């Protein structure tokens, strides 16, 4: 099933040091309880389920994830509100073959990747378990074809070990499609792998599927864009938590 979804999933509830700092009047925005009818809403939408948090807003990832090991302003804001937590910032648009995500655990960026129309524009971090499996598949092939491996080793000789691993997964894509003639559902460069990872990570972090979000009550704020150089999600999360 194709998805068009954009948001953040966190495996905990927000923590507020001083609730006296928050006043709904400061937000200067309208809000209402609702059930969402699309997974990339144009308005900031927040919900909670079993001590976990989900935030949906179209394009919230834009300019808020990067290849740097340093956390972005949004990631810093989330890490401050949800200390010692794991969160996933993500977007999938299967209509235009687009997928991107950033995974942060206990304040450390683990993995960031973005793919659009068969080309990745973000690629930071160590391989995730599913990516390691894909790497192992092409290495198993090369065990029986050492001459081909030697050729690629020369080609990739200037890369770090991690860079080589990522390029070998791309080689795997090519070999499965053109040489081995096998079905290749998870390509490193076409978004299928990343969509799979996003769905799996979302289920792990928020403990439900995307489709289940339509059954959850959200607080929808009349806010379409946030500039995390000066904005924070704190007030919105506090108000949403007090209403749900």
For each residue, the residues with C-beta under 8 A, 3 or more apart:
1:
2: 94 95
3: 39 92 93 94 195 210
4: 38 39 40 92 93 94 95
5: 39 40 56 90 91 92 210
6: 39 40 56 57 58 59 60 61 90 91 92 93
7: 39 40 54 55 56 57 60 89 90 91
8: 53 54 55 56 60 78 87 88 89 90
9: 52 53 54 55 87 88 90 201 202 205 206
10: 52 53 54 55 78 82 85 86 87 88 205 206
11: 52 85 86 87 204 205 206
12: 15 51 52 53 82 84 85
13: 48 51 52 53 82 241
14: 53 81 82 234 237 238 241
15: 12 81 82 83
16: 19 21 22 81 234 238
17:
18: 21
19: 16 22 238
20:
21: 16 18
22: 16 19 26 234 235 238 239
23: 26 235
24: 27 235 239
25: 28
26: 22 23 235
27: 24 31 221 235 236 239
28: 25
29: 221 222 223
30: 221 222
31: 27 219 220 221 222 239 240 243
32: 219 220
33: 217 218 219 220 243 244
34: 45 217 218 219 220
35: 214 215 216 217 218
36: 39 41 45 56 213 214 218 220
37: 214
38: 4 41
39: 3 4 5 6 7 36 56 210 213
40: 4 5 6 7 56 57 58 91 93
41: 36 38 44 45 56 57 58 220
42: 57 58 224
43: 57 220 221 222 223 224
44: 41 55 56 57 220 221 223 224 226 236
45: 34 36 41 55 56 57 218 219 220 221
46: 53 54 55 56 218 219 221 236 237 240
47: 53 54 213 216 217 218 219 240 244
48: 13 51 52 53 54 240 241 244
49: 52 54 206 207 208 216
50: 207
51: 12 13 48
52: 9 10 11 12 13 48 49 205 206 207
53: 8 9 10 12 13 14 46 47 48 82 206 237
54: 7 8 9 10 46 47 48 49 206 213 216
55: 7 8 9 10 44 45 46 60 233 237
56: 5 6 7 8 36 39 40 41 44 45 46 60 213 218
57: 6 7 40 41 42 43 44 45 60 224 226
58: 6 40 41 42 224
59: 6 62 91 225
60: 6 7 8 55 56 57 64 74 89 226
61: 6 64 65 89 90 91 100 102
62: 59
63:
64: 60 61 72 73 74 75 89 228
65: 61 72 74 75 89 100 101 102 112 114 122
66: 72 112 122 124
67: 112 122 123 124
68: 72 124
69: 109 124
70: 109
71: 75 76 79 104 107 109
72: 64 65 66 68 75 76 102 228
73: 64 76 77 228 229
74: 60 64 65 77 78 89 228
75: 64 65 71 72 78 79 89 102 104 109
76: 71 72 73 79 80
77: 73 74 80 81 228 232 233 234
78: 8 10 74 75 81 82 87 89 104 233
79: 71 75 76 82 83 85 104 107
80: 76 77 83 234
81: 14 15 16 77 78 232 233 234 237
82: 10 12 13 14 15 53 78 79 85 87
83: 15 79 80 107
84: 12 106 107
85: 10 11 12 79 82 106
86: 10 11 103 104 105 106 205
87: 8 9 10 11 78 82 103 104 205
88: 8 9 10 101 102 103 198 201 202 205
89: 7 8 60 61 64 65 74 75 78 101 102 104
90: 5 6 7 8 9 61 100 101 102 198 201 202
91: 5 6 7 40 59 61 98 99 100 101
92: 3 4 5 6 98 99 195 198
93: 3 4 6 40 96 97 98 99
94: 2 3 4 97 98 191 195
95: 2 4
96: 93 116 117
97: 93 94 115 116 117 118 190 191
98: 91 92 93 94 115 116 117 191
99: 91 92 93 114 115 191 194 195 198
100: 61 65 90 91 112 113 114 115 122 194
101: 65 88 89 90 91 111 112 113 114 194 197 198 201
102: 61 65 72 75 88 89 90 109 111 112
103: 86 87 88 109 110 111 112 125 201
104: 71 75 78 79 86 87 89 107 108 109 110
105: 86 108 110
106: 84 85 86
107: 71 79 83 84 104
108: 104 105
109: 69 70 71 75 102 103 104 112 124 125
110: 103 104 105 125 126 128
111: 101 102 103 124 125 126 128
112: 65 66 67 100 101 102 103 109 122 123 124 125
113: 100 101 120 122 123 124 125 194 197
114: 65 99 100 101 120 121 122 123 194
115: 97 98 99 100 118 119 120 121 189 190 191 194
116: 96 97 98 119 120 121 191
117: 96 97 98
118: 97 115 189 190 191
119: 115 116 189
120: 113 114 115 116 123 188 189
121: 114 115 116
122: 65 66 67 100 112 113 114
123: 67 112 113 114 120 166
124: 66 67 68 69 109 111 112 113
125: 103 109 110 111 112 113
126: 110 111 162
127: 131 132 135 162 165 166 169
128: 110 111 131 132 197
129: 132 133
130: 133 134 186 193 196 197 200
131: 127 128 134 135 169 188 193
132: 127 128 129 135 136
133: 129 130 136 137
134: 130 131 137 138 169 172 186 188 193
135: 127 131 132 138 139 165 168 169 172
136: 132 133 139 140
137: 133 134 140 141 172
138: 134 135 141 142 168 169 171 172 175
139: 135 136 142 143 168
140: 136 137 143 144
141: 137 138 144 145 172 175 180
142: 138 139 145 146 148 149 152
143: 139 140 146
144: 140 141
145: 141 142 148 149
146: 142 143 149 150
147: 150 151
148: 142 145 151 152
149: 142 145 146 152 153
150: 146 147 153 154
151: 147 148 154 155
152: 142 148 149 155 156 168 171
153: 149 150 156 157
154: 150 151 157
155: 151 152
156: 152 153 159 163 164 167 168
157: 153 154
158:
159: 156 163 164 167
160: 163 164
161: 164 165
162: 126 127 165 166
163: 156 159 160 166 167
164: 156 159 160 161 167 168
165: 127 135 161 162 168 169
166: 123 127 162 163 169 170 188
167: 156 159 163 164 170 171
168: 135 138 139 152 156 164 165 171 172
169: 127 131 134 135 138 165 166 172 173 188
170: 166 167 173 174 188 189
171: 138 152 167 168 174 175
172: 134 135 137 138 141 168 169 175 176 188
173: 169 170 176 177 184 187 188 189 190
174: 170 171 177 178 179
175: 138 141 171 172 178 179 180
176: 172 173 179 180 182 183 184
177: 173 174 180 181 184
178: 174 175 181
179: 174 175 176
180: 141 175 176 177
181: 177 178
182: 176
183: 176
184: 173 176 177 187
185: 192
186: 130 134 192 193 196
187: 173 184 190 191 192 193
188: 120 131 134 166 169 170 172 173 193
189: 115 118 119 120 170 173
190: 97 115 118 173 187 193
191: 94 97 98 99 115 116 118 187 194 195
192: 185 186 187 195 196
193: 130 131 134 186 187 188 190 196 197
194: 99 100 101 113 114 115 191 197 198
195: 3 92 94 99 191 192 198 199
196: 130 186 192 193 199 200
197: 101 113 128 130 193 194 200 201
198: 88 90 92 99 101 194 195 201 202
199: 195 196 202 203 209 210
200: 130 196 197 203 204
201: 9 88 90 101 103 197 198 204 205
202: 9 88 90 198 199 205 206 209 210
203: 199 200 206 207 208 209
204: 11 200 201 207
205: 9 10 11 52 86 87 88 201 202
206: 9 10 11 49 52 53 54 202 203
207: 49 50 52 203 204
208: 49 203 212 213
209: 199 202 203 212
210: 3 5 39 199 202 213
211: 214
212: 208 209 215 216
213: 36 39 47 54 56 208 210 216
214: 35 36 37 211
215: 35 212
216: 35 47 49 54 212 213
217: 33 34 35 47 244
218: 33 34 35 36 45 46 47 56
219: 31 32 33 34 45 46 47 239 240 243 244
220: 31 32 33 34 36 41 43 44 45
221: 27 29 30 31 43 44 45 46 236
222: 29 30 31 43
223: 29 43 44 226 236
224: 42 43 44 57 58
225: 59
226: 44 57 60 223 231 233
227: 230 231
228: 64 72 73 74 77 231 232
229: 73
230: 227
231: 226 227 228
232: 77 81 228 235
233: 55 77 78 81 226 236 237
234: 14 16 22 77 80 81 237 238
235: 22 23 24 26 27 232 238 239
236: 27 44 46 221 223 233 239 240
237: 14 46 53 55 81 233 234 240 241
238: 14 16 19 22 234 235 241 242
239: 22 24 27 31 219 235 236 242 243
240: 31 46 47 48 219 236 237 243 244
241: 13 14 48 237 238 244
242: 238 239
243: 31 33 219 239 240
244: 33 47 48 217 219 240 241
